[in-house]
Amino acid sequence: MLLSACLIVRNEEQYLDQCITQLHPLCDEIVIVDTGSRDNSLEIARSHGATVIEEPWCDDFASARNTALSHARGDWILYIDADELVIADRSALQCLAQDNAVAATVQFRAASNLTTYPEYRLFRNRPDIRFRGVIHETVMPDIDAIVSREKGQIVHSAIAIEHGGYEGDLSHKHRRNHPMLLRALNDWPERLYLWHALGECELGLGDAHAAQQAWRQGLQRVRTQDHHPAQAIIYADLLSLHFRANGAELTDIESLHEEAWAAHPSDPLIIWWSARQRLAQGDRATSRELLARLLALAPDGPGDTTLSYDRRLFSAYPLALLANCDFDEQNYASALKRYRDALAADPDNKEIRTKVALTQARLMVASE
């Protein structure tokens, strides 16, 4: 069984050498489509013996990825980006030996502060499996069709992939992605993740009103589709907007919260925003119960889910909100302990650090 790693690359010299080095023990072939690098990416790729195809960028991620697939000679494809690291050896591929296996998941971490989730990064090298979508491209429609038609199976590999490219200022990516997201939604308006991504893009560009419009259009689609756990992200997007400093107060926050809770009472994001909403309504007891539920999921959330979560959702965030409750009730000793625990989980949080100092001062005054 031969495995081909397929990448699309543009100006990735910062990451590419380490990415390919990690791939060598796992993959038999590395195929790279370069869409116009002006740095040393081409030289790095060729020094590793990769097959390199140069193709002009045409604002279409699926097109570039499909070019890589068309040059791959392996029995299986692993698609990966240059700013990602694969963590595995050949033993992790044993699950692919099953005759009816069509695709396999990996455990993917999109950023260092997020929980992992299963993502479909491995699939058979077949001409009827190709990427769709100019952005946030996916092979899942083709894989699902094969699984249904041929009674195929999706298996789960022991491979982990860590992404390192979503840190820092993302405004340049938002500007690049915005027109592509609009094109993608014109072609595929029922794909909920695109509405989520468009709203995040609008918010990243400073337009909270446009973000709300995108997420409300996504919600309209949710209401017409069969229930799926991943739909919780659209509700969480809108609920979060109500509480953001740069967001917008939602006039229908109560009904929206009730709808989200009825549909997704076990989703950590819905639990978190429900705790915030209950606290805003003055129901401190219920808020405390919900925050305790999140802390019970520490350190990495509920496990096998279709969504990824900020790991601070199970540590720093609920601890800080519980500490706020303690502080308001003048229970400064408990508040201080929780603020300190929250700061240990989120050391760079200046707001929590300030509250630690304030609570220490209040505790000193109370003890005099």
N, C-alpha and C positions, 0 to 999 in steps of 0.2 A: 504494500500500500504506500503510495507516494503522496506527500502533502505539499501543496504549493501555498506559500504566503503571498498575498496580493496587497499592495499598498499603492496609494496615490500620494504624491509628494510635491511640495513646492516650498523651497527655502526652509528646509528642515535640518540644516547641518547641526543645530543645537542638540537634536534628539536622535538623528538617524543612525549614527554609529552604534550607540548603545542598543537601540531597538533591534537592529539586524544581528548584532552579537548575541542577543538573547534568543533570537529566532533560530540560529544555526543548529543547536542540538535537537530542535523539534522538527524542523522543516527540511524537505529535500530540495526545494527550489524557492527562490525569492523573485517575484515579479514586481517591478516598480514602474508605474506610469508617472513621469515627471511632467508637470503642467506649466513649466516655465521658471525653474529655479535660476536665481542669479547668484547664489552662494556656492558652496562646495558640495551640495547634495548629490549631484551627478557623480562626482569623483568618489565620494564616500560609497555610494551604491555600487559602482563598478569595482571598487577595491575589494568588496565583499563577494564578488562574483555574481551579483544579481543581474537578471535580465532587465534591461532598462529600455523603456519605450518613451520617446518624447512626443508629447501631444499638446497642442495649444489649449489653454483653459477656455471653456465655453459656457461658464456659469451653470454647470450641470455635473453634480457629483456622481450620479448614476452612470452617466456616459463614460466618465473617466474610469470608474470601477469596472464597468463592463469591458472596456478595452483591456484591462489587466486580466480579466477572466479569459478573454479570447486568446491570450498568449500563455496561459497556464497549462502545464502538461501533467499535473498531479491527478490522482484519483479523487482527492479531497482538496477543498479550498479553505484556508484560514484567512479571513480579511481582518486587517489591522491597520492602524495609523502610525505614522512615524513617531508621534509623541506618546505612544503607548508601549508598555513593557509586558511581554508574555512571561508567565511564571509557570513552568512545567517542563517535563521531559517526555521522551517517547512513550513511557508507560501510561501517560495520560490519554493516549490515543487508542487504547485497547477497546473502548466502547464503540469505536467506528467500525470494528470488524463485523458487527452484526449485519447480516445480509439485507435486512429491511430498513436499516438506518439511513435516513435521508439528510438529516442535519443534526447538529449537536450544539448545546449551550456551553458557554464558559461563565465563570463568575467574574463579573465586570465591576470595576470601581471607577466611576466617572471623574472623581476628584478625591483628593486625600481626605477630606472631611465628610465624605459620603459613605453610606453603607453599600455593600455589593448587591447585585441582583443578576439573575440569569439573562444573558444576552446571546442571540443566535449568531455566532461568528464562524461556525464550521458547517460546511455543506458539501455534498457531492459535486464534483465537477461535471455538470451536465448542461447541454445547450439550452434546456428549458428552465434553468434557474438563472435569472438575471436580475439586476438591481432596477428598482423603479423609484422615481422621485428625484427632482433636481437638487433637493436638499433633504437631509434626514432620510437618505435613501435606504431602501429595505429590499430584501429578497423574500420576505415572508409570504406575500401572495402566491408566488410560484411554489415555495416549499409546502404551504398549506394545500395547494391544489394537488401536488404529487402525493402527499400523505393521504389525502382523501381518495384519490383515484387509484393508488397502488397499494393502499393499506400499509403505507410506510410508517416509520417511527422516528420521533425526535428523541435523542438520547442526551444524557448529561455527562459532560467530560469533567475531568479534574483540573482543567486548565484555568488559571486566573490571569486576567489582564488588568493592568493598572494604567489609568490615563493620567497624564501630567500636564495637559495643555490648556486647562480652563482656569488657570490662576491669574490674578492681577486684572488689569484694565482690559475689558472685552469690548470696548466701544467700536474698535475697528472691525471686529467680527460681526457686531450687530449691524453696522452699516453695510457690510458685504452681504449679510444673510437676508436683510429685509426684502429686497426685490425678489430674491429667490423663493422666500417663503410665500410671498403673494402669488408667484407663478405656481408653486406647488399646490397651494390651496385652490387655485382656479382649476387645476387638473384633478385634485383629490380632496374635495371639501369634507368628506366623511371621515377623514383620518384625524382623530382627535388630537394626537400628539402635535400636529402642525399648528393647531389653534393655540395650544399651550406654548409652543415655541414662539409663535408670532407675538403673543402677549408679553412674554419675557423679553423679546427683542424690542418691542415698543417701550416697555418700561426701562430697559437699558438705554434707550435713546432719549429718555426723559419725558415720555408722553403717557401719563397714567390713564388719561381718558381713552386713548387708542388701545391701551392694554385691556382696559375693561371691556371695550367693544369686542375685541378679539375673543376674550374668554367667555363673554355672553353668547357669542355666536357658537363657540364650542359647546356651551351648555345646551343650546337649542338642539344640537346633534345628539348629545347625551340622552336627552329626553325622548328621542325617537329610536334609540338603539337598545338592544338587549343588554342587560346588566353585565358589567365587567369590572373587576377591582381597579383596573387602571383608570377608570373614569373619575376616580376620587381626585385626581390631580386638577381637573378643571374646577371642581368645587373649592379645593384648597387655594387655587390661584385667586379666585374671586374673594374668598373670605380673607385671605392675606392682604388684599388690596385695601380693605376696610381699616386695617390696623397699621398700615405702613405710614411712616411720616411723610413720604412723597407720594402717597396713594390718593384714594378718593373715598369719602364716606359713602357707603351704600345705603340707600333708603330702604331697601328690602332685605337688610342683613338678617333680621329675625326669621323670615320665611325661607331665605336661602340657607341659613344654618339648619333649620328644621329639616329641609329637604336633603341636605348633605348628610345629616346624622341618620336619617331614616334609611338612606341608601348605603352608607359606608361607616357604620358605627365602630368598626374595628380598625379602620385605617389610622395610623399614627398622626398624620397631618390633620385629619378631621377631628381627632381627639384633642389635638393641640389648639386648633382654632375654636373648638367648642369650649375648652377651658377658658380661653380669652373672652369669648362671648358671655359665658356664664358669669365671669368676674365683672365684666362691664355691666351686667344686669344686677349686680350686687349679690349673686348667689355664690358666696365664697366657699361654702361647704362642698357643693357639687364641683366647683373648679378644682378644689384640693383633691377630690376623689379622682378626677380625670388626670391630673398631673401625676398622681401616684401610679396610675396605670402606665403612663409613659416611663416612669423611672423603673418600673418592674420589668421593662423590656430591655434595660441596659445590658451590655454596652452597645449592641449593634442592631437593635430593633427586633421585629418579629420573625426574622429569618427569611424563609423562601417566599419572596413577594415579587410582584411584577414592577414595583416602583423602587426607586432609591431615595434614601432619606438622609438629611443632615444628622450626623451622629450626635450632635449637641441636642437634638430633639429628645434624647433619652438620658440627658445628663444636665448640661449647663442651663438650658432654657427652662425646663420645669423647676429645677432647683431655684433659679433666680426668681421665678414667679411665685413660688411658695415662700421664698424669703420676703418678697414684697408684701405678701399677706401677713406674715409674722410681724413685719415692721409696722404695718398699719394697725395691728393689734397691740403694738408696743411690747411685743415679745422679742426684745432685741437680742437676747442670747441665742435663741433659735434662729433668728434672722441672720446673725453674724456667721453661725456655723454653715448655714445653707449658702450664703453668699461666698464664703471661702471655698466650699466644695464646688460651687458653680465656677469660680475663678480658676480652680485647679483644672477643671474640664475645659475651660476656654480662657487661657492665660492672657490673650491679647485683647480681651473685652474691657475697654476703658470704662464703660458704664458700670459694669459690675465692680471693677476696682474702686471706683468712686463711691459706690454704695457700701463697700466694705469699710472704707474710711469714715463715712457718715455714720454707719451703724456703730462702729467702735466709739465714736464721739458720743453718741446718744447713750450707749451703755455706760460710759464713764460718768456722764451727768446723772444717770439714773441711780448709780451706785454711791453717789456722794451724799 
